[in-house]
Amino acid sequence: MSKPVRVRFAPSPTGPLHMGGVRTALYNYLFAKKNNGTFIIRIEDTDQTRFVPGAQDYIMESMKWCGIMPTEGPGIGGDFGPYVQSERKELYKPFAEQLVKDEKAYYAFDSATELENVREQAKQMGMPNWQYNSITRSSLRNSLTLPADEVQRLLDSNEPYVIRMKMPRNRDVRLNDIIRGWVVVNTNNLDDKVLFKSDGMPTYHLANVVDDYLMKISHVIRGEEWLPSAPLHYLLYEAFGWDCPEFAHLPLLLRPDGNGKLSKRDGDRLGFPVFPIDWHTSEGELYSGYREKGYHPAAFINMLAFLGWNPGTTQEIFSLEQLTEAFSLDRVSKAGAKFDADKTKWFQQHYLRTTPDIELAMELQGLTSKELSVEKLIEICRLMKERATFVSDILTEGNYLLEQPKVYDAEIISKKWKSETTEYMKDWLIEIEKLQEFTAHNIETAFKDFLASKSVGIGAVLLPFRLLVTGVGMGPGMFEIASFLGKEEVIGRMKSGLSSIESLVK
């Protein structure tokens, strides 16, 4: 690449950061790291009417949790700041004025009421999609139709105005997108977009292009929803006489059924988060996030990476460092990527199982009110993590490791507890009481000897044994569970369980 790679993630603080936005940030991060470049975050808050307090902090906290922090940005620093557009407000007007001077843009003095009347008239004439464009501008109040002295008078009297792009007539705009190939749009299909608003703020289009130029952005990697704006941005670069960065427009994230874009409203409604961390609205609503649901950030990132990209191999588990090494934009798909909640859990299960038991134990310590030694917690994690998806599952699914069961699986009792089962359990209890060293190995050896002495199959004894001790019919190895609980606890549970179940089967 001929010039240094500098990419940016440019979210608007209009609410919580959707997982689609996180994926855009991730791909920018990976591309920068792969090419020894710089990853920037820039907060684009030019639309003050949609600004949501706390959203910027939420964005930064989300990226920190994901482990994809930029090297330049608000609160981080860098040589191209400020990195919040509202703090750059004074920069933009001279650029807009320069476009007017160069006859690439013009002043428009039409009021909102006047434009609404024009739209309504057009609708009544059978033109529902009226645009302010190269044809209609000739009949409106702007510096292209008004005498120069009248334009100056309006400016001197502080008459409200906007600056609009002067879109050329009937020209094919051609740009080569890294992901989509050549994109060709005729300017007759484009309107004269507002570049500078009457409130003194630039629109997204002007601020975006000016900031990308001033920050020396080499590649613009963003969502597909911005593809319709790309021709305008290309023309703005051309109007200023600047080199255009390379564009790459990422595919949409789709709902699990593939029917439409995955939106901010789909999350809790469909039973899974669409935000990286919890978001609390000012009205007291809660939108759940992956962090608070118990997901490992690496699992979340691994899942996101595969929504629109593949490495070209069968490998699915990647660390962030491995993703950086494998990532390339030419392996990003054009087609939308369907979100799969079950696959997300699969990634989470993998990361849970590969997390050291000591780390899980420390997390577990913060989730339980019981006073347990770290050694005990490590053993609980070792026993339960193969069957868990989240750390909290270790407690809920393995509650019998912490306390004696209060209920026993009724379906197992009705189907599996035979007339001879109680006697088997009483005899097995006697064998357990004889054991001197209560280790998993010794318990298993005694169990096999017991089966041989009774000439019965393993199912006739092991399942009832598990039921008496744990209250359920499935779990880790029963001999390891018994060893963990200790001889006295197992004996006490068996006696209590026998008493409870005998009263149920009578």
N, C-alpha and C positions, 0 to 999 in steps of 0.2 A: 504494500500500500504506500502510495507516494507521500502522503502527509500523515502526521500523527493522528491516531484514532482518538477522537473525543466524542462521546455519546452522552445523551441526557435522558433522564426520565422526568417528565414535566406534568405532574398531576395538578388538578385544580382542587382547592380546599372546599369543595361543595358537599362534603359528607365523608363517610368512611371509605377506605380504599378497597375496592372490589378485587377479588382474586385475579380477574383479568388484568387489572392494573399492576398487581404484583408480578404476574407473568411477564408483562412488558418490561418492568424494572429488572427482573431476573435475566431476560435475554440481553438487555443492554449491559448489565453487569458482566455476564459471561463473555459477550463479544469484546468488551473493553479489556477484560483480564486476558483473554486468549491472544489479543493483539498488542499486549503491553501498553494499553491505552488508558484513558481517564474516563471514569464514570461520574456523571454530574447529576444532582437533583436540583430542579428549578421549580419553584412553586408559582403556578400561573393563576394569579388571583385578579385578573383584569375585570372579571364580571363580579363587581362588588355586591350586586343584588342577590347573588346565590352563595355568597360567602357564609360558611358555617363555622362558628367559633369552636376551637378545639380540633378541627379537621387536620390542620397542618401538623400539630403534635402527634395526632393519631398516625398520620402517614409516616413520620419519622420513627415512631415507636414500632410500627409494623415492620419496617425495613430492618430495624435493629434486631427484632426477634427472628426474622428470616435469615439474618447473617449476610445481607447483601448491601451493606452500607456504602454510600458513594464516597469518593475522595474529595469532592467539592460540593458545597451546598450550604443552606442556612444552618448556622450553628456549627458548621464544620470549617468553613473558610475557603480560601482559594483566591486566585489572582483575577477572577472575572466577575466578582460580585458587584452589587448585591444579587442574591439568588432568589429573591422574592420580587415578582414583577411590580407590585404596588410600590415597592421601594425604589424602583427604577423609572417611576412615572415620568420624570422630566426628560428622560432620554428619547422618548418616542415621537413627540410632536415635531421636532426638526426633520425627522426622516419622512413623516407624512407630508410636511410642507414641501420638502424637496421633490417628492413625487408630483405634487400639484405644479410646482415650478417647471418640472420636466414634462408636463402634460401627460403624465401617466396616471394621474388621479385628479379629482375635482371636489370643490365644495358643494354640498347639497344642503339647501335651506328648508326643504319640505318638512312640515311639522308631522307629528304622528297622526294627527287628525286628518290632515290632507292626504297622507298616504293610505290611511284606512278608507277614505272616501273613494280613492282611485281603485283600490282593490275591490271594493263593493261594486263599483260601476262595472269593472271588468268581469266580476262574477255574474252580474245580471246579463252581460253580453255573451255569456258562455265561455269565459276564460277564467276558470277557478284558480289557476296557478300563475297569477300575474307576477312578473318580476321587474325590478328596477334594473334595466339592462341597456345594451347598446342601441336598442330601438326606442324604448319608452323614455329614456332620459331626455330625449330631445323635446319633450312636452312638459317637463317638470322644472321646479325652481332650483336651478343649480348654476354653477359658474360657467357651464358650457352654453347655457341658454340666455342668461341674464347679461346685460351690458357690463363692461368692466367697472364703470364708475358705480353702478348699483351694487355690484359684488363688494367693492371696497367700502361702500356706505354700510352695508349689512355687517361686514366684519368690524368696522369702526364702532358701530352701535351695539356690538356684542350680541347680535342676533344669533340664536342657537343654530349650530350647523354640525354636520358630520363630514368626514372626508371619505369619499368612495373611490374604489379602484376603477379606472377607466378601462374596462375590458375591451380588447380589440375585437373587431367584427370578423366572424367567419374564418377563424384561424385554428388549425389543428395544433394542439399542444401535445408534444410527445416527450414522455419521460420513461426511463428504464428502471423499473423497480426490481431490486435484488431478488425478491421472492416471486413476483408476479410477471416479470418480463416487461415488455413494452406496454405502456398505458397511453392511449390516444384519446383526447377529448377535444371536441370542437368548441370554441369559445361562444358560439351562438347558444350553447346549452348552459352557459354560466352567467350569473347575474353580477352586477357591479357591487361587490361586497363592501360593507362599511369597514374602513380601516382604522378610523379615529372617531371616537364618540363625542357627543356634546358635553359629557361630564368630564372631559379632559383626559379620559383613559383610552388607551388603544384597545382595539378588539384583539381577540386571540390571534387572528391571522397576522396582523402587523407585528405585534409584540413577539410572537413566536419566531418569525423570520428574522427580525432585527436581533433578537437575543441569540438565536442560533449562529448568526453571522458574527456578532461581537464576542461570543464565547468560543468561536472557532470550532463549531460542531462539524464533524466530518461525515457522520452517518445519522440519519433520523430513523430510528427503529420505533414504530408506534403501531397502534391498533388499526385494523381494517376500517374502522368507522371514520378515520381521517383520510382515507383514500380519495373521496370526492373533493377534499380541500387541496390535494397535492398539486393540481394544475394551477390554482391560484397562487400557491406558494412558489411554484416554479416561475411563474410570471413576475412575481414580486422580486425574486432574486435577479431575474433578467432586467427588470425596470431599474434596479439599483446598480446594475453592472457588476454584480457579485457572482462568484462561483457557487453553484448549487451543491449542497451536500448530497450524498447518495441516500436514496429512500428505500425502506423495507417495511412493508405493511403486513402486520401479523394477522393470522386468521382469527375469526371469532371463536369465543368459547360458547358452546351450545349446551342446551339442557340435556339431561341424560337420554331422553327419547329423540334427540336431534331436532326437535321441533322448536326452532327459535333460539335467539341469543339468551345465554344464562344471565339473568338480571339481578340487581340488588334485592329485588322483592322475592326472588325464587328460593332463597336460602332456607330459612326455618320452615317455610311453607312446604318444601319438598323433603324436609327432614335432614338437611345437612347444611353446614355453614358455607357462606360464599365470601366471608371476610377473614382476614388473617387473625385478628384479635377482636374481642368484644367491642361493640359500639353502643354507647348509651345516648339516646337522643335527648334533646332538651325537654321533650314531652314525657320522658320517663320510660320510653320503649327500649327494649334490649334486642340487638341483633347479635347473634352468637358468632364467635370466632373460633378458629382452629386451635389457638393457644389454650383458651379456657376449656375447650372440649377435651384437652389432654393430648393433642397431637404433638409429636416431636417436630421441631422446625425443619429438620433435614428430610423427614417424610413428606411434609407439605411441599417443600421445594422440589424434591425428587418427582412428586406427582405432577406439579405444575410444569416442570421441564418437558414432560412427555405430552402435554396438551398442545400439540401443534408441531412438535419436533421429534425426530427419532435419530438414534446414533448410527443406524445402518447395520447394527448387530443385534444379537438376541439379549444382550445385557440390559437389565432393567434397573438394577440398584447402582446408584452413583453417589459418591460424595460430591460436595461442591467443587472440590479440586478436580475430580474426575470429569464432572460436567464441563468445567472450564476447558479441559484438555480436548474433550470430544465435540464441543459445540461448534456449529457453523451454520450460517444463515441459509446456505444452499440445501440444508436438510430440514428446513422449516416448510411445512405444507401450506398450500394455498387454501385448501378446504377447511371448513370449520371443524373444531375438535370437540367431540362429545365428552362431557364430564361424566366420570364413573365413580360414584361414591364408594362402591364396594372395592374398587381398585385402590382408592385412597386409603381405605382401611388396611388393605393388603400391604401397602408401603409402610403404614404405621406399625403393623404387627412385626414386620421385618426389623424395623429400627428398635422396637421394644426388645425383641429377642437378642439383638446384638449389643444392646447397651449393657455395660458391666453391672453386675448385681449390686455393687456398692453404690453406684449412682442411683439405681432404682430404689434402693433401701433408703437413701437420704430423701428422695421425693416422697416415699411412702411414709416416712416419719412425720412429714408435714400434713399428711392426710388422715392420720389416725390419732385419736385421743388416748389410746392405750399406751402405757409405758412399756415399751419393748426395747431390748438391747439392739444395737446395730447388727450384731451377729444373728439374732433371731430374725430380724427383718431381711437380712441377706438370704437366709435360708428359705424364708417365705417366698422371696422373689425367685430364687432358683427353682423352687417347686412349681410356681404358678405362671411364670412369664410365658411359657410355651402355649398356654391356653388363653392368654389375655391379649387384648388389643390396646388397652390404655392402662396406665399405672393404677388408676382407680379400680380397674377390673380385678386386680390382684387382691384387693380388699373385699370387694363384693362377691366375686366368684370363690374366693378362698376364705370366706368368713369363718368357716369351720376350723381353720388353723388358729383362730384367735379365741373362739368360744364354742362351747358345746351346742350342738344343734337343738333348736326348740321344736322343730317340725321334721317329719320324715316323709320322703317322697311317697305319696299315697298310691301312685300308679305302680311303682315297683313292688310295694307291699301286696297289692291286690293280684298282680300277675306273677310275681317271683317268690313270694314268701309261702313255701309249702308247709305241709303238716310236720315234716321232719326238720324244717329249718331251725326252729327254736332249739331243738336238742343238739344239732350240729354246733350252733353258736355257743351253747352252754359248755359243750365239750371243748371247743376251740378256746374258750375263755380260760378253761383250766390249764391248757397247754401254754397260753400266754403268761399265766401267773407263775409258771415254772421257770420261765426264761430268766437267766441271771444277767446277761448283757443284752440290753434291748436295742440292738442295732438292726438296720434294715436287712443286712445279710442273715443274721441269726433268726429274725422273724420269718424271712422267706424260707429258710431251711426247715424251720419247725412247721411251717405251713405245708410244705410239700410232704413232709413226713406224716402230717395229720391226714392229708388227702389219701395217701397210700394206705394208712391204717383203716380208713373208713371206706376205701374203694369207691370214692366219689370223684366227680369231675370238678374242675376249678370253679366253674360258675355257681355250683351249689353252695359254695362257702365264701368265695371272695366278694361277690356282690352283697350278700347280707352283712358281711363284716364291714364293708365300706359304708353301707347304709347306717349301721349302728353307730359308727364313729363319726361320719360326716353328715348324715342326713340326706345325701344325694347319691346318684348312681354312677357318676363319672368324676374323673379328676386325675391328678398325678398318680404315680405309683403308690399303691396302698401301703406297702411296707415302708417306704420313705416317709409317708404321712405319719404312720404309727411311730416310727423312730423319732420324728420331729416332736410329736406330742408328748412322748414319754410313757413309760409303762403304767404308772398310776392313773394318768389321764385317760389312757385307752381303756383300761379296766373299768374305770368309773363310767365312761361313756357307754361301754358295752352293756353294763348292768342297767344303767338308766334307760338305754335304748330298748333293751329286751323288755323291760317293764312297760314302757310306752307302747311298743308294738304288740305285745301280748294282749294288752287291753283293747287294741284296735281289731285284732283278728278273731277275737272270741265271738 
